[in-house]
Amino acid sequence: MKKIELSSLSFNPFFKIRDQWALVAAGSKENFNMMTVSWGGMGELWFKEVTTVYVRKSRLTHEFMENNDYYTLIFLKDGNKKALQTLGTKSGRDMNKMTDSGLTPVFTEEGCPTFAEAELTLVCRKLYHGDLPRESFTDDALFEKCYADGDMHTMYIGEIVAAYAD
């Protein structure tokens, strides 16, 4: 992987996140965790290029997101859908994600986790995090569809401080 200029990227963020899926990872070389995400966004906020990701409080990755200043948004090369499915449905509390996913961890210059199988890694410095409160939903049907079990998301907004591509 080589460091690239963010301005060199050209892709449809809706397809990239919703259809291709991504991994969000946080932690250090000694201890990190990751999970699949298909909800999120990319754009500009507060005069910065940012990503927005959502992590349910029940996920082990939530603890890593809360306890670290940086996270990575990782898009894997084609052919890794099975790993994405595993990492999106299984918890690091119940399995060894590295063994079971078949992915090869590597670390960016900033010390953030990514994978040798990545086609693109965005290193993000956490700017904001906040829980999605029930009282802020204006669409009750949407809330019931996504949060009937009470397992809410925390929203994280991170400034993209580096980008790596294969």
C-alpha positions as CSV (number, residue, x, y, z in Angstrom):
1,M,0.0,0.0,0.0
2,K,1.2,3.5,-0.7
3,K,0.1,6.8,0.7
4,I,-2.0,8.8,-1.8
5,E,-3.5,12.2,-2.1
6,L,-7.2,12.2,-1.1
7,S,-7.9,14.5,-4.1
8,S,-6.8,11.6,-6.5
9,L,-9.8,9.5,-5.5
10,S,-12.9,9.3,-7.7
11,F,-15.7,6.9,-6.8
12,N,-19.4,6.8,-5.9
13,P,-19.5,6.8,-2.1
14,F,-23.0,5.4,-2.1
15,F,-21.8,2.3,-4.0
16,K,-18.6,2.1,-2.1
17,I,-20.2,1.9,1.4
18,R,-23.6,0.5,0.7
19,D,-22.8,-2.1,-1.9
20,Q,-19.1,-2.9,-1.6
21,W,-19.2,-2.6,2.2
22,A,-16.2,-1.6,4.3
23,L,-14.5,-2.4,7.5
24,V,-14.1,0.1,10.4
25,A,-11.2,-0.7,12.7
26,A,-9.7,0.9,15.7
27,G,-6.9,0.1,18.2
28,S,-3.2,-0.4,18.1
29,K,-0.8,-3.1,16.8
30,E,-1.1,-4.8,20.2
31,N,-4.9,-4.8,20.4
32,F,-7.4,-3.8,17.8
33,N,-10.8,-4.9,16.5
34,M,-12.8,-4.4,13.3
35,M,-16.3,-4.9,11.9
36,T,-18.1,-4.6,8.6
37,V,-20.1,-1.4,8.0
38,S,-22.6,-0.7,5.2
39,W,-24.0,2.5,6.7
40,G,-22.0,5.6,6.6
41,G,-20.9,8.6,4.6
42,M,-18.2,10.7,3.2
43,G,-18.1,14.5,2.6
44,E,-17.2,17.8,4.0
45,L,-18.1,19.1,7.5
46,W,-16.5,21.8,9.6
47,F,-14.2,22.7,6.7
48,K,-12.7,19.2,6.8
49,E,-13.0,16.0,4.6
50,V,-14.7,13.5,6.8
51,T,-16.2,10.0,7.1
52,T,-19.2,9.2,9.2
53,V,-19.6,5.7,10.6
54,Y,-22.2,4.1,12.9
55,V,-21.3,1.4,15.4
56,R,-23.9,-0.3,17.7
57,K,-23.1,-0.2,21.4
58,S,-23.3,-4.0,21.6
59,R,-20.3,-4.5,19.3
60,L,-16.8,-5.1,20.7
61,T,-15.6,-2.6,18.1
62,H,-17.6,0.1,19.9
63,E,-15.2,-0.1,22.9
64,F,-12.2,0.4,20.5
65,M,-13.9,3.3,18.8
66,E,-14.6,4.9,22.2
67,N,-11.0,4.4,23.5
68,N,-9.0,5.5,20.5
69,D,-8.5,8.9,18.7
70,Y,-8.2,7.3,15.3
71,Y,-10.1,4.8,13.2
72,T,-9.7,3.4,9.7
73,L,-12.3,2.9,7.1
74,I,-11.1,0.0,4.9
75,F,-12.4,-1.1,1.5
76,L,-11.2,-4.6,0.6
77,K,-10.3,-5.8,-2.9
78,D,-12.9,-7.9,-4.8
79,G,-13.1,-11.5,-3.7
80,N,-13.3,-10.7,0.1
81,K,-17.1,-10.7,0.5
82,K,-17.0,-13.8,2.7
83,A,-14.6,-12.1,5.1
84,L,-16.8,-9.0,5.2
85,Q,-19.9,-11.2,5.9
86,T,-18.0,-13.0,8.8
87,L,-16.8,-9.7,10.3
88,G,-20.2,-8.2,10.0
89,T,-22.1,-11.0,11.8
90,K,-19.6,-12.4,14.3
91,S,-18.2,-10.7,17.4
92,G,-14.6,-10.6,18.4
93,R,-15.8,-11.7,21.8
94,D,-16.8,-15.1,20.3
95,M,-14.2,-15.7,17.7
96,N,-10.7,-14.9,16.6
97,K,-11.4,-12.5,13.8
98,M,-7.9,-12.7,12.3
99,T,-7.9,-16.5,12.0
100,D,-11.5,-16.8,10.9
101,S,-11.6,-13.9,8.4
102,G,-8.4,-14.9,6.5
103,L,-7.3,-11.3,6.4
104,T,-3.7,-10.2,6.9
105,P,-3.3,-7.2,9.3
106,V,-0.9,-4.4,8.5
107,F,-0.5,-1.0,9.9
108,T,-0.4,2.5,8.4
109,E,2.4,5.0,9.0
110,E,0.1,6.4,11.7
111,G,0.0,3.1,13.5
112,C,-3.6,2.4,12.5
113,P,-4.9,-1.1,11.5
114,T,-5.7,-2.1,8.0
115,F,-5.2,-5.2,5.9
116,A,-3.0,-6.4,3.1
117,E,-6.2,-7.2,1.2
118,A,-7.3,-3.6,1.2
119,E,-7.7,-1.6,-2.0
120,L,-8.3,1.6,-0.1
121,T,-7.7,2.7,3.6
122,L,-8.8,6.0,5.0
123,V,-7.2,7.0,8.3
124,C,-9.6,9.1,10.3
125,R,-9.0,11.3,13.4
126,K,-12.1,11.2,15.5
127,L,-13.7,14.7,15.7
128,Y,-17.1,13.8,17.2
129,H,-19.1,10.9,18.6
130,G,-22.6,10.8,19.9
131,D,-25.4,8.4,20.6
132,L,-28.5,8.4,18.4
133,P,-31.2,9.3,21.0
134,R,-34.7,7.9,20.6
135,E,-36.3,11.4,21.0
136,S,-34.4,12.8,18.0
137,F,-36.1,10.4,15.5
138,T,-38.9,12.0,13.5
139,D,-39.9,8.8,11.7
140,D,-41.3,6.3,14.2
141,A,-41.5,3.5,11.6
142,L,-37.8,3.9,10.8
143,F,-36.9,3.8,14.5
144,E,-39.0,0.7,15.0
145,K,-37.5,-1.0,11.9
146,C,-33.9,-0.4,13.0
147,Y,-33.9,-0.1,16.8
148,A,-36.9,-2.2,18.1
149,D,-34.4,-4.2,20.2
150,G,-32.9,-1.0,21.7
151,D,-29.4,-1.8,20.3
152,M,-28.6,1.8,19.3
153,H,-25.8,3.2,17.2
154,T,-23.1,5.7,18.2
155,M,-22.2,8.0,15.3
156,Y,-18.6,8.8,14.7
157,I,-17.3,11.6,12.5
158,G,-13.7,11.5,11.6
159,E,-11.4,13.8,9.6
160,I,-9.6,11.9,6.9
161,V,-5.9,12.5,7.7
162,A,-4.4,10.0,5.3
163,A,-5.4,7.7,2.5
164,Y,-3.6,4.5,1.3
165,A,-4.3,2.5,-1.9
166,D,-2.9,-0.7,-3.4
